[in-house]
Amino acid sequence: MNRNCEFCGRELPEAKKTGRPRAFCGDNCRKLVYLLGKIEDRLVLVNPTPEKKKLLRRRLWSAANIMN
Ligand SMILES: [Zn+2]
């Protein structure tokens, strides 16, 4: 049975015989999961002014839309 990357959903390359099964297809996906977690953790710690909040939303939104 083939597994899929937990981040992008693409089929994972054949697992190596040794080591634990991989959850992500590559470094990019693994790092993105890590970074998104970090961003979430930190966003709750900062309390930007309403003006900056708007800017942050726009930046995050355009980052998300790069994929289109
Ligand atoms: Zn992936």
N, CA, C, O and the ligand as a Tripos MOL2 file, in Angstrom:
@<TRIPOS>MOLECULE
protein
  273   271    69     0     0
PROTEIN
NO_CHARGES

@<TRIPOS>ATOM
      1 N           0.8430   -1.2010    0.0000 N.3       1 MET1
      2 CA          0.0000    0.0000    0.0000 C.3       1 MET1
      3 C           0.8760    1.2490    0.0000 C.2       1 MET1
      4 O           1.8100    1.3710    0.7920 O.2       1 MET1
      5 N           0.5640    2.1440   -0.8770 N.am      2 ASN2
      6 CA          1.3300    3.3770   -0.9430 C.3       2 ASN2
      7 C           0.7700    4.4230    0.0160 C.2       2 ASN2
      8 O          -0.4410    4.5800    0.1700 O.2       2 ASN2
      9 N           1.6810    5.1150    0.6410 N.am      3 ARG3
     10 CA          1.2560    6.1750    1.5420 C.3       3 ARG3
     11 C           1.4290    7.5200    0.8490 C.2       3 ARG3
     12 O           2.1180    7.6460   -0.1630 O.2       3 ARG3
     13 N           0.7790    8.5120    1.4320 N.am      4 ASN4
     14 CA          0.8760    9.8390    0.8480 C.3       4 ASN4
     15 C           1.5000   10.8160    1.8290 C.2       4 ASN4
     16 O           1.4070   10.6560    3.0460 O.2       4 ASN4
     17 N           2.1300   11.8190    1.2700 N.am      5 CYS5
     18 CA          2.7580   12.8550    2.0740 C.3       5 CYS5
     19 C           1.6980   13.5470    2.9330 C.2       5 CYS5
     20 O           0.6260   13.9030    2.4440 O.2       5 CYS5
     21 N           2.0040   13.7300    4.1910 N.am      6 GLU6
     22 CA          1.0390   14.3440    5.1020 C.3       6 GLU6
     23 C           0.8220   15.8280    4.8200 C.2       6 GLU6
     24 O          -0.1610   16.4240    5.2610 O.2       6 GLU6
     25 N           1.7540   16.4040    4.0820 N.am      7 PHE7
     26 CA          1.5940   17.8290    3.8050 C.3       7 PHE7
     27 C           0.9480   18.0860    2.4490 C.2       7 PHE7
     28 O          -0.0890   18.7450    2.3610 O.2       7 PHE7
     29 N           1.5620   17.5650    1.4000 N.am      8 CYS8
     30 CA          1.0720   17.8970    0.0560 C.3       8 CYS8
     31 C           0.1600   16.8170   -0.5190 C.2       8 CYS8
     32 O          -0.5150   17.0400   -1.5250 O.2       8 CYS8
     33 N           0.1400   15.6500    0.1190 N.am      9 GLY9
     34 CA         -0.7680   14.6060   -0.3260 C.3       9 GLY9
     35 C          -0.2840   13.7810   -1.5050 C.2       9 GLY9
     36 O          -0.9720   12.8650   -1.9550 O.2       9 GLY9
     37 N           0.9070   14.1090   -2.0060 N.am     10 ARG10
     38 CA          1.4300   13.3160   -3.1120 C.3      10 ARG10
     39 C           1.9210   11.9720   -2.6130 C.2      10 ARG10
     40 O           2.2400   11.7880   -1.4380 O.2      10 ARG10
     41 N           1.9690   11.0470   -3.5470 N.am     11 GLU11
     42 CA          2.4240    9.7180   -3.1900 C.3      11 GLU11
     43 C           3.8700    9.7660   -2.7230 C.2      11 GLU11
     44 O           4.7080   10.4370   -3.3260 O.2      11 GLU11
     45 N           4.1500    9.0550   -1.6550 N.am     12 LEU12
     46 CA          5.5150    9.0400   -1.1360 C.3      12 LEU12
     47 C           6.3780    8.1170   -1.9750 C.2      12 LEU12
     48 O           5.9220    7.0790   -2.4550 O.2      12 LEU12
     49 N           7.6440    8.5160   -2.1470 N.am     13 PRO13
     50 CA          8.5750    7.6040   -2.8330 C.3      13 PRO13
     51 C           8.7240    6.3200   -2.0360 C.2      13 PRO13
     52 O           8.4700    6.2950   -0.8310 O.2      13 PRO13
     53 N           9.1200    5.3000   -2.6810 N.am     14 GLU14
     54 CA          9.2970    4.0010   -2.0190 C.3      14 GLU14
     55 C          10.1150    4.1460   -0.7460 C.2      14 GLU14
     56 O          11.1890    4.7470   -0.7570 O.2      14 GLU14
     57 N           9.6080    3.5950    0.3480 N.am     15 ALA15
     58 CA         10.3000    3.7130    1.6290 C.3      15 ALA15
     59 C          11.5650    2.8730    1.6210 C.2      15 ALA15
     60 O          11.6240    1.8100    1.0020 O.2      15 ALA15
     61 N          12.5740    3.3720    2.3210 N.am     16 LYS16
     62 CA         13.7980    2.5850    2.4530 C.3      16 LYS16
     63 C          13.5300    1.3810    3.3440 C.2      16 LYS16
     64 O          12.5790    1.3520    4.1250 O.2      16 LYS16
     65 N          14.3910    0.4040    3.2010 N.am     17 LYS17
     66 CA         14.1800   -0.8110    3.9840 C.3      17 LYS17
     67 C          14.4210   -0.5700    5.4640 C.2      17 LYS17
     68 O          13.7860   -1.1850    6.3210 O.2      17 LYS17
     69 N          15.3450    0.3320    5.7490 N.am     18 THR18
     70 CA         15.6380    0.6220    7.1530 C.3      18 THR18
     71 C          15.0320    1.9530    7.5610 C.2      18 THR18
     72 O          14.6370    2.7660    6.7260 O.2      18 THR18
     73 N          14.9740    2.1450    8.8400 N.am     19 GLY19
     74 CA         14.4580    3.4120    9.3460 C.3      19 GLY19
     75 C          12.9460    3.4330    9.3940 C.2      19 GLY19
     76 O          12.2760    2.5470    8.8630 O.2      19 GLY19
     77 N          12.4200    4.4670   10.0430 N.am     20 ARG20
     78 CA         10.9760    4.5220   10.1820 C.3      20 ARG20
     79 C          10.3450    5.0590    8.9000 C.2      20 ARG20
     80 O          10.9860    5.7720    8.1280 O.2      20 ARG20
     81 N           9.1050    4.7120    8.6910 N.am     21 PRO21
     82 CA          8.4320    5.1780    7.4830 C.3      21 PRO21
     83 C           8.3400    6.7000    7.4560 C.2      21 PRO21
     84 O           8.1290    7.3410    8.4850 O.2      21 PRO21
     85 N           8.5000    7.2590    6.2760 N.am     22 ARG22
     86 CA          8.4800    8.7040    6.1990 C.3      22 ARG22
     87 C           7.0420    9.2180    6.1040 C.2      22 ARG22
     88 O           6.1410    8.5480    5.6010 O.2      22 ARG22
     89 N           6.8790   10.4230    6.6080 N.am     23 ALA23
     90 CA          5.5470   11.0220    6.5890 C.3      23 ALA23
     91 C           5.4400   12.0630    5.4780 C.2      23 ALA23
     92 O           4.3460   12.3880    5.0170 O.2      23 ALA23
     93 N           6.5850   12.5750    5.0610 N.am     24 PHE24
     94 CA          6.5810   13.6400    4.0530 C.3      24 PHE24
     95 C           7.4110   13.2310    2.8490 C.2      24 PHE24
     96 O           8.3160   12.4030    2.9430 O.2      24 PHE24
     97 N           7.0750   13.8400    1.7060 N.am     25 CYS25
     98 CA          7.7540   13.4470    0.4740 C.3      25 CYS25
     99 C           9.1490   14.0440    0.3860 C.2      25 CYS25
    100 O           9.9800   13.5430   -0.3720 O.2      25 CYS25
    101 N           9.4260   15.0970    1.1380 N.am     26 GLY26
    102 CA         10.7450   15.6900    1.0560 C.3      26 GLY26
    103 C          10.9590   16.7550    2.1070 C.2      26 GLY26
    104 O          10.1060   17.0180    2.9550 O.2      26 GLY26
    105 N          12.1380   17.3600    2.0180 N.am     27 ASP27
    106 CA         12.5100   18.3920    2.9830 C.3      27 ASP27
    107 C          11.5620   19.5810    2.9740 C.2      27 ASP27
    108 O          11.2450   20.1420    4.0220 O.2      27 ASP27
    109 N          11.1100   19.9610    1.7810 N.am     28 ASN28
    110 CA         10.2390   21.1330    1.7010 C.3      28 ASN28
    111 C           8.9710   20.9290    2.5060 C.2      28 ASN28
    112 O           8.5680   21.8050    3.2710 O.2      28 ASN28
    113 N           8.3560   19.8020    2.3420 N.am     29 CYS29
    114 CA          7.1100   19.5370    3.0600 C.3      29 CYS29
    115 C           7.3600   19.4300    4.5600 C.2      29 CYS29
    116 O           6.5810   19.9450    5.3620 O.2      29 CYS29
    117 N           8.4350   18.7690    4.9330 N.am     30 ARG30
    118 CA          8.7290   18.6210    6.3570 C.3      30 ARG30
    119 C           8.9780   19.9860    6.9860 C.2      30 ARG30
    120 O           8.5090   20.2720    8.0880 O.2      30 ARG30
    121 N           9.7220   20.8210    6.2700 N.am     31 LYS31
    122 CA         10.0330   22.1410    6.8120 C.3      31 LYS31
    123 C           8.8150   23.0420    6.8630 C.2      31 LYS31
    124 O           8.6500   23.8230    7.8000 O.2      31 LYS31
    125 N           7.9640   22.9320    5.8580 N.am     32 LEU32
    126 CA          6.7710   23.7680    5.8390 C.3      32 LEU32
    127 C           5.8510   23.4460    7.0070 C.2      32 LEU32
    128 O           5.2790   24.3440    7.6250 O.2      32 LEU32
    129 N           5.7140   22.1690    7.3030 N.am     33 VAL33
    130 CA          4.8860   21.7890    8.4430 C.3      33 VAL33
    131 C           5.4600   22.3940    9.7180 C.2      33 VAL33
    132 O           4.7410   22.9360   10.5570 O.2      33 VAL33
    133 N           6.7740   22.2840    9.8320 N.am     34 TYR34
    134 CA          7.4520   22.8310   11.0040 C.3      34 TYR34
    135 C           7.2570   24.3450   11.0900 C.2      34 TYR34
    136 O           6.9260   24.8850   12.1460 O.2      34 TYR34
    137 N           7.4700   25.0180    9.9560 N.am     35 LEU35
    138 CA          7.3770   26.4730    9.9490 C.3      35 LEU35
    139 C           5.9550   26.9620   10.2040 C.2      35 LEU35
    140 O           5.7470   27.9440   10.9170 O.2      35 LEU35
    141 N           4.9950   26.2830    9.6290 N.am     36 LEU36
    142 CA          3.6100   26.6960    9.8580 C.3      36 LEU36
    143 C           3.2430   26.5540   11.3270 C.2      36 LEU36
    144 O           2.5190   27.3810   11.8810 O.2      36 LEU36
    145 N           3.7480   25.5010   11.9490 N.am     37 GLY37
    146 CA          3.5230   25.3350   13.3800 C.3      37 GLY37
    147 C           4.1390   26.4780   14.1670 C.2      37 GLY37
    148 O           3.5340   27.0160   15.0940 O.2      37 GLY37
    149 N           5.3630   26.8390   13.7770 N.am     38 LYS38
    150 CA          6.0600   27.9390   14.4470 C.3      38 LYS38
    151 C           5.2960   29.2510   14.2740 C.2      38 LYS38
    152 O           5.1360   30.0220   15.2210 O.2      38 LYS38
    153 N           4.8360   29.4850   13.0660 N.am     39 ILE39
    154 CA          4.1080   30.7180   12.7840 C.3      39 ILE39
    155 C           2.8630   30.7950   13.6650 C.2      39 ILE39
    156 O           2.5640   31.8360   14.2500 O.2      39 ILE39
    157 N           2.1500   29.6870   13.7490 N.am     40 GLU40
    158 CA          0.9420   29.6730   14.5680 C.3      40 GLU40
    159 C           1.2820   29.9300   16.0380 C.2      40 GLU40
    160 O           0.6310   30.7260   16.7140 O.2      40 GLU40
    161 N           2.3220   29.2330   16.5140 N.am     41 ASP41
    162 CA          2.7310   29.3970   17.9130 C.3      41 ASP41
    163 C           3.0170   30.8580   18.2240 C.2      41 ASP41
    164 O           2.6200   31.3870   19.2620 O.2      41 ASP41
    165 N           3.7220   31.4960   17.2860 N.am     42 ARG42
    166 CA          4.1740   32.8570   17.5720 C.3      42 ARG42
    167 C           3.0890   33.8850   17.3350 C.2      42 ARG42
    168 O           3.0410   34.9120   18.0120 O.2      42 ARG42
    169 N           2.2320   33.6200   16.3940 N.am     43 LEU43
    170 CA          1.1740   34.5800   16.1260 C.3      43 LEU43
    171 C           0.2780   34.7830   17.3490 C.2      43 LEU43
    172 O          -0.2370   35.8780   17.5750 O.2      43 LEU43
    173 N           0.0980   33.7300   18.1250 N.am     44 VAL44
    174 CA         -0.7440   33.9050   19.3050 C.3      44 VAL44
    175 C          -0.0050   34.6690   20.3960 C.2      44 VAL44
    176 O          -0.6200   35.1610   21.3420 O.2      44 VAL44
    177 N           1.3200   34.7670   20.2610 N.am     45 LEU45
    178 CA          2.0980   35.4660   21.2810 C.3      45 LEU45
    179 C           2.2090   36.9620   21.0160 C.2      45 LEU45
    180 O           2.4240   37.7480   21.9390 O.2      45 LEU45
    181 N           2.0630   37.3480   19.7600 N.am     46 VAL46
    182 CA          2.1490   38.7710   19.4460 C.3      46 VAL46
    183 C           0.7490   39.3450   19.3160 C.2      46 VAL46
    184 O          -0.2150   38.6560   18.9810 O.2      46 VAL46
    185 N           0.6850   40.6070   19.5910 N.am     47 ASN47
    186 CA         -0.6070   41.2580   19.4940 C.3      47 ASN47
    187 C          -0.4450   42.5250   18.6500 C.2      47 ASN47
    188 O          -0.3370   43.6320   19.1770 O.2      47 ASN47
    189 N          -0.4320   42.3310   17.3210 N.am     48 PRO48
    190 CA         -0.1590   43.4650   16.4410 C.3      48 PRO48
    191 C          -1.2790   44.5110   16.5080 C.2      48 PRO48
    192 O          -2.4200   44.2120   16.8600 O.2      48 PRO48
    193 N          -0.9160   45.7160   16.1660 N.am     49 THR49
    194 CA         -1.9300   46.7600   16.0570 C.3      49 THR49
    195 C          -2.8720   46.3800   14.9150 C.2      49 THR49
    196 O          -2.4880   45.6320   14.0160 O.2      49 THR49
    197 N          -4.0940   46.8890   14.9490 N.am     50 PRO50
    198 CA         -5.0690   46.5440   13.9040 C.3      50 PRO50
    199 C          -4.5340   46.7850   12.4960 C.2      50 PRO50
    200 O          -4.7960   46.0120   11.5740 O.2      50 PRO50
    201 N          -3.7790   47.8720   12.3510 N.am     51 GLU51
    202 CA         -3.2130   48.1950   11.0430 C.3      51 GLU51
    203 C          -2.2450   47.1130   10.5810 C.2      51 GLU51
    204 O          -2.2870   46.6790    9.4300 O.2      51 GLU51
    205 N          -1.3760   46.6830   11.4900 N.am     52 LYS52
    206 CA         -0.3890   45.6520   11.1550 C.3      52 LYS52
    207 C          -1.0410   44.2860   10.9950 C.2      52 LYS52
    208 O          -0.5920   43.4500   10.2120 O.2      52 LYS52
    209 N          -2.0970   44.0850   11.7460 N.am     53 LYS53
    210 CA         -2.8170   42.8290   11.6210 C.3      53 LYS53
    211 C          -3.3160   42.6480   10.1960 C.2      53 LYS53
    212 O          -3.2390   41.5620    9.6240 O.2      53 LYS53
    213 N          -3.8270   43.7340    9.6420 N.am     54 LYS54
    214 CA         -4.3340   43.6970    8.2780 C.3      54 LYS54
    215 C          -3.2020   43.3230    7.3180 C.2      54 LYS54
    216 O          -3.3690   42.5030    6.4150 O.2      54 LYS54
    217 N          -2.0430   43.9550    7.5430 N.am     55 LEU55
    218 CA         -0.8820   43.7140    6.6930 C.3      55 LEU55
    219 C          -0.4410   42.2570    6.7900 C.2      55 LEU55
    220 O          -0.1390   41.6130    5.7850 O.2      55 LEU55
    221 N          -0.4110   41.7480    8.0360 N.am     56 LEU56
    222 CA         -0.0020   40.3640    8.2490 C.3      56 LEU56
    223 C          -0.9420   39.3940    7.5490 C.2      56 LEU56
    224 O          -0.5070   38.4240    6.9280 O.2      56 LEU56
    225 N          -2.2320   39.6690    7.6580 N.am     57 ARG57
    226 CA         -3.2160   38.8100    6.9930 C.3      57 ARG57
    227 C          -2.9620   38.7670    5.4990 C.2      57 ARG57
    228 O          -3.0300   37.7170    4.8610 O.2      57 ARG57
    229 N          -2.6620   39.9660    4.9520 N.am     58 ARG58
    230 CA         -2.4510   40.0370    3.5170 C.3      58 ARG58
    231 C          -1.2080   39.2500    3.1140 C.2      58 ARG58
    232 O          -1.2030   38.5590    2.0950 O.2      58 ARG58
    233 N          -0.1600   39.3600    3.9190 N.am     59 ARG59
    234 CA          1.0790   38.6230    3.6050 C.3      59 ARG59
    235 C           0.8550   37.1230    3.6830 C.2      59 ARG59
    236 O           1.3030   36.3730    2.8160 O.2      59 ARG59
    237 N           0.1630   36.6950    4.7210 N.am     60 LEU60
    238 CA         -0.0910   35.2630    4.8690 C.3      60 LEU60
    239 C          -0.9900   34.7620    3.7540 C.2      60 LEU60
    240 O          -0.8210   33.6550    3.2430 O.2      60 LEU60
    241 N          -1.9430   35.5960    3.3900 N.am     61 TRP61
    242 CA         -2.8630   35.2110    2.3290 C.3      61 TRP61
    243 C          -2.1300   35.0780    1.0070 C.2      61 TRP61
    244 O          -2.3540   34.1190    0.2680 O.2      61 TRP61
    245 N          -1.2540   36.0320    0.6980 N.am     62 SER62
    246 CA         -0.5590   35.9430   -0.5880 C.3      62 SER62
    247 C           0.4360   34.7940   -0.5760 C.2      62 SER62
    248 O           0.6940   34.1840   -1.6140 O.2      62 SER62
    249 N           0.9960   34.4930    0.5920 N.am     63 ALA63
    250 CA          1.8740   33.3200    0.6770 C.3      63 ALA63
    251 C           1.0880   32.0550    0.3660 C.2      63 ALA63
    252 O           1.5670   31.1730   -0.3470 O.2      63 ALA63
    253 N          -0.1140   31.9760    0.9010 N.am     64 ALA64
    254 CA         -0.9400   30.7920    0.6660 C.3      64 ALA64
    255 C          -1.3380   30.6850   -0.8000 C.2      64 ALA64
    256 O          -1.5060   29.5850   -1.3250 O.2      64 ALA64
    257 N          -1.4840   31.8130   -1.4490 N.am     65 ASN65
    258 CA         -1.9580   31.8150   -2.8280 C.3      65 ASN65
    259 C          -0.8690   31.5870   -3.8640 C.2      65 ASN65
    260 O          -1.1540   31.4470   -5.0540 O.2      65 ASN65
    261 N           0.3820   31.5490   -3.4090 N.am     66 ILE66
    262 CA          1.4690   31.2560   -4.3360 C.3      66 ILE66
    263 C           1.2390   29.9170   -5.0090 C.2      66 ILE66
    264 O           1.6680   29.6890   -6.1400 O.2      66 ILE66
    265 N           0.5470   29.0270   -4.2890 N.am     67 MET67
    266 CA          0.3320   27.6790   -4.8090 C.3      67 MET67
    267 C          -0.6040   27.6410   -6.0070 C.2      67 MET67
    268 O          -0.5720   26.6900   -6.7870 O.2      67 MET67
    269 N          -1.4330   28.6600   -6.1610 N.am     68 ASN68
    270 CA         -2.3060   28.6570   -7.3410 C.3      68 ASN68
    271 C          -1.4780   29.0000   -8.5380 C.2      68 ASN68
    272 O          -1.9980   29.0590   -9.6520 O.2      68 ASN68
    273 ZN          4.8930   16.4740    0.2400 Zn       69 ZN69
@<TRIPOS>BOND
     1     1     2 1
     2     2     3 1
     3     3     4 2
     4     3     5 am
     5     5     6 1
     6     6     7 1
     7     7     8 2
     8     7     9 am
     9     9    10 1
    10    10    11 1
    11    11    12 2
    12    11    13 am
    13    13    14 1
    14    14    15 1
    15    15    16 2
    16    15    17 am
    17    17    18 1
    18    18    19 1
    19    19    20 2
    20    19    21 am
    21    21    22 1
    22    22    23 1
    23    23    24 2
    24    23    25 am
    25    25    26 1
    26    26    27 1
    27    27    28 2
    28    27    29 am
    29    29    30 1
    30    30    31 1
    31    31    32 2
    32    31    33 am
    33    33    34 1
    34    34    35 1
    35    35    36 2
    36    35    37 am
    37    37    38 1
    38    38    39 1
    39    39    40 2
    40    39    41 am
    41    41    42 1
    42    42    43 1
    43    43    44 2
    44    43    45 am
    45    45    46 1
    46    46    47 1
    47    47    48 2
    48    47    49 am
    49    49    50 1
    50    50    51 1
    51    51    52 2
    52    51    53 am
    53    53    54 1
    54    54    55 1
    55    55    56 2
    56    55    57 am
    57    57    58 1
    58    58    59 1
    59    59    60 2
    60    59    61 am
    61    61    62 1
    62    62    63 1
    63    63    64 2
    64    63    65 am
    65    65    66 1
    66    66    67 1
    67    67    68 2
    68    67    69 am
    69    69    70 1
    70    70    71 1
    71    71    72 2
    72    71    73 am
    73    73    74 1
    74    74    75 1
    75    75    76 2
    76    75    77 am
    77    77    78 1
    78    78    79 1
    79    79    80 2
    80    79    81 am
    81    81    82 1
    82    82    83 1
    83    83    84 2
    84    83    85 am
    85    85    86 1
    86    86    87 1
    87    87    88 2
    88    87    89 am
    89    89    90 1
    90    90    91 1
    91    91    92 2
    92    91    93 am
    93    93    94 1
    94    94    95 1
    95    95    96 2
    96    95    97 am
    97    97    98 1
    98    98    99 1
    99    99   100 2
   100    99   101 am
   101   101   102 1
   102   102   103 1
   103   103   104 2
   104   103   105 am
   105   105   106 1
   106   106   107 1
   107   107   108 2
   108   107   109 am
   109   109   110 1
   110   110   111 1
   111   111   112 2
   112   111   113 am
   113   113   114 1
   114   114   115 1
   115   115   116 2
   116   115   117 am
   117   117   118 1
   118   118   119 1
   119   119   120 2
   120   119   121 am
   121   121   122 1
   122   122   123 1
   123   123   124 2
   124   123   125 am
   125   125   126 1
   126   126   127 1
   127   127   128 2
   128   127   129 am
   129   129   130 1
   130   130   131 1
   131   131   132 2
   132   131   133 am
   133   133   134 1
   134   134   135 1
   135   135   136 2
   136   135   137 am
   137   137   138 1
   138   138   139 1
   139   139   140 2
   140   139   141 am
   141   141   142 1
   142   142   143 1
   143   143   144 2
   144   143   145 am
   145   145   146 1
   146   146   147 1
   147   147   148 2
   148   147   149 am
   149   149   150 1
   150   150   151 1
   151   151   152 2
   152   151   153 am
   153   153   154 1
   154   154   155 1
   155   155   156 2
   156   155   157 am
   157   157   158 1
   158   158   159 1
   159   159   160 2
   160   159   161 am
   161   161   162 1
   162   162   163 1
   163   163   164 2
   164   163   165 am
   165   165   166 1
   166   166   167 1
   167   167   168 2
   168   167   169 am
   169   169   170 1
   170   170   171 1
   171   171   172 2
   172   171   173 am
   173   173   174 1
   174   174   175 1
   175   175   176 2
   176   175   177 am
   177   177   178 1
   178   178   179 1
   179   179   180 2
   180   179   181 am
   181   181   182 1
   182   182   183 1
   183   183   184 2
   184   183   185 am
   185   185   186 1
   186   186   187 1
   187   187   188 2
   188   187   189 am
   189   189   190 1
   190   190   191 1
   191   191   192 2
   192   191   193 am
   193   193   194 1
   194   194   195 1
   195   195   196 2
   196   195   197 am
   197   197   198 1
   198   198   199 1
   199   199   200 2
   200   199   201 am
   201   201   202 1
   202   202   203 1
   203   203   204 2
   204   203   205 am
   205   205   206 1
   206   206   207 1
   207   207   208 2
   208   207   209 am
   209   209   210 1
   210   210   211 1
   211   211   212 2
   212   211   213 am
   213   213   214 1
   214   214   215 1
   215   215   216 2
   216   215   217 am
   217   217   218 1
   218   218   219 1
   219   219   220 2
   220   219   221 am
   221   221   222 1
   222   222   223 1
   223   223   224 2
   224   223   225 am
   225   225   226 1
   226   226   227 1
   227   227   228 2
   228   227   229 am
   229   229   230 1
   230   230   231 1
   231   231   232 2
   232   231   233 am
   233   233   234 1
   234   234   235 1
   235   235   236 2
   236   235   237 am
   237   237   238 1
   238   238   239 1
   239   239   240 2
   240   239   241 am
   241   241   242 1
   242   242   243 1
   243   243   244 2
   244   243   245 am
   245   245   246 1
   246   246   247 1
   247   247   248 2
   248   247   249 am
   249   249   250 1
   250   250   251 1
   251   251   252 2
   252   251   253 am
   253   253   254 1
   254   254   255 1
   255   255   256 2
   256   255   257 am
   257   257   258 1
   258   258   259 1
   259   259   260 2
   260   259   261 am
   261   261   262 1
   262   262   263 1
   263   263   264 2
   264   263   265 am
   265   265   266 1
   266   266   267 1
   267   267   268 2
   268   267   269 am
   269   269   270 1
   270   270   271 1
   271   271   272 2
@<TRIPOS>SUBSTRUCTURE
     1 MET1         2 RESIDUE 1 A MET
     2 ASN2         6 RESIDUE 1 A ASN
     3 ARG3        10 RESIDUE 1 A ARG
     4 ASN4        14 RESIDUE 1 A ASN
     5 CYS5        18 RESIDUE 1 A CYS
     6 GLU6        22 RESIDUE 1 A GLU
     7 PHE7        26 RESIDUE 1 A PHE
     8 CYS8        30 RESIDUE 1 A CYS
     9 GLY9        34 RESIDUE 1 A GLY
    10 ARG10       38 RESIDUE 1 A ARG
    11 GLU11       42 RESIDUE 1 A GLU
    12 LEU12       46 RESIDUE 1 A LEU
    13 PRO13       50 RESIDUE 1 A PRO
    14 GLU14       54 RESIDUE 1 A GLU
    15 ALA15       58 RESIDUE 1 A ALA
    16 LYS16       62 RESIDUE 1 A LYS
    17 LYS17       66 RESIDUE 1 A LYS
    18 THR18       70 RESIDUE 1 A THR
    19 GLY19       74 RESIDUE 1 A GLY
    20 ARG20       78 RESIDUE 1 A ARG
    21 PRO21       82 RESIDUE 1 A PRO
    22 ARG22       86 RESIDUE 1 A ARG
    23 ALA23       90 RESIDUE 1 A ALA
    24 PHE24       94 RESIDUE 1 A PHE
    25 CYS25       98 RESIDUE 1 A CYS
    26 GLY26      102 RESIDUE 1 A GLY
    27 ASP27      106 RESIDUE 1 A ASP
    28 ASN28      110 RESIDUE 1 A ASN
    29 CYS29      114 RESIDUE 1 A CYS
    30 ARG30      118 RESIDUE 1 A ARG
    31 LYS31      122 RESIDUE 1 A LYS
    32 LEU32      126 RESIDUE 1 A LEU
    33 VAL33      130 RESIDUE 1 A VAL
    34 TYR34      134 RESIDUE 1 A TYR
    35 LEU35      138 RESIDUE 1 A LEU
    36 LEU36      142 RESIDUE 1 A LEU
    37 GLY37      146 RESIDUE 1 A GLY
    38 LYS38      150 RESIDUE 1 A LYS
    39 ILE39      154 RESIDUE 1 A ILE
    40 GLU40      158 RESIDUE 1 A GLU
    41 ASP41      162 RESIDUE 1 A ASP
    42 ARG42      166 RESIDUE 1 A ARG
    43 LEU43      170 RESIDUE 1 A LEU
    44 VAL44      174 RESIDUE 1 A VAL
    45 LEU45      178 RESIDUE 1 A LEU
    46 VAL46      182 RESIDUE 1 A VAL
    47 ASN47      186 RESIDUE 1 A ASN
    48 PRO48      190 RESIDUE 1 A PRO
    49 THR49      194 RESIDUE 1 A THR
    50 PRO50      198 RESIDUE 1 A PRO
    51 GLU51      202 RESIDUE 1 A GLU
    52 LYS52      206 RESIDUE 1 A LYS
    53 LYS53      210 RESIDUE 1 A LYS
    54 LYS54      214 RESIDUE 1 A LYS
    55 LEU55      218 RESIDUE 1 A LEU
    56 LEU56      222 RESIDUE 1 A LEU
    57 ARG57      226 RESIDUE 1 A ARG
    58 ARG58      230 RESIDUE 1 A ARG
    59 ARG59      234 RESIDUE 1 A ARG
    60 LEU60      238 RESIDUE 1 A LEU
    61 TRP61      242 RESIDUE 1 A TRP
    62 SER62      246 RESIDUE 1 A SER
    63 ALA63      250 RESIDUE 1 A ALA
    64 ALA64      254 RESIDUE 1 A ALA
    65 ASN65      258 RESIDUE 1 A ASN
    66 ILE66      262 RESIDUE 1 A ILE
    67 MET67      266 RESIDUE 1 A MET
    68 ASN68      270 RESIDUE 1 A ASN
    69 ZN69       273 GROUP 0 **** ****
